[in-house]
Amino acid sequence: MAALQTVMERLTGEKSFLVQVGKDHMCTAHLCPSGKVLLVDPAQKAFDAKHTDFEILSDEHGLAGYD
């Protein structure tokens, strides 16, 4: 779901990246023009999710699990 969210945001011209939260959870980092990062978590149906331990992934690393 997070990969789909990221792709949909990019198709509309927004800047977004996949985010690794913990070992087995992914969400989307939406980059606002102000520089703020909002986490969109489709699995939890949360916009501006309050995850504190996360890593923004490069496209190469974010899509590596979708072989």
Sequence and secondary structure as in RCSB ss.txt:
>XXXX:A:sequence
MAALQTVMERLTGEKSFLVQVGKDHMCTAHLCPSGKVLLVDPAQKAFDAKHTDFEILSDEHGLAGYD
>XXXX:A:secstr
 HHHHHHHHHHTT EEEEEEETTTEEEEEEE TTS EEEEETTTTEES    SEEE  HHHHSGGG 
